[in-house]
Amino acid sequence: MDWEEYLYREHSPATIARWAKGLRYFRFCRAYGGHQNDGDRLLVALSDPALDPDMFQPAVPTIRNGRLELWLSDTYYVTDSVVDSAREIERLIPGELVIDPPLDDKHCVCPKYYPQIWA
């Protein structure tokens, strides 16, 4: 299976593009899969790890490498309701603190790796 087949196995290119364009800060991140036991998620990274993560519920907070990461998923999947939750949380996110991309590789659907979506 090539990368694009894997990226779009669960969601169509049109769905992922709609989600990507409809979110300001959260990015769709495709699972690494295999033995990683991870799932697809929406992810945003903020440069201030001292922010109160409770204000971003229901996002799951993680502090990693001096930054606050917030992620959302429905178990192992991203759904329209997860995207709706992300839109609500984005209203609370200070844009100047956003680190983009939050995951710096092709698993992260962001302008750096998929500029054609935002073209």
Steps between C-alpha positions, in 0.01 A plus 500: 500500500639841410482807724194661340303175522583487871429869562157480337401149609258618771391836351480629146730775374194730485414435866853561625525816288165625637620442856839659431350816349237523772752506785741782581745328736420133545652268241385153396780256584485152350597217733841342469327166541659160534644439842464866601143438626412859412203639317409787275455828686469873474806664653610853589822602676539817708830657598392571861486178706381699804155563351217339696408193293159480670385800299534293181282204599412251360844504334758272657808697611859382484810699587784396271823672402409821683163542336136424570342259252124459484343214311154373425369175358210260530699204630726439197313710244417856407133567432296808413405535868871504594556775242207695648658474846831622358328805350357590840840462669671709232300803622701480824844447348735799489610490136841652571591190704419244229788288370427389144537226409442332835642175362778570252460215251268378227258349753388857578265649243623859505603765247867398522436143380171536309500854352263392224217477754531870585572614140 
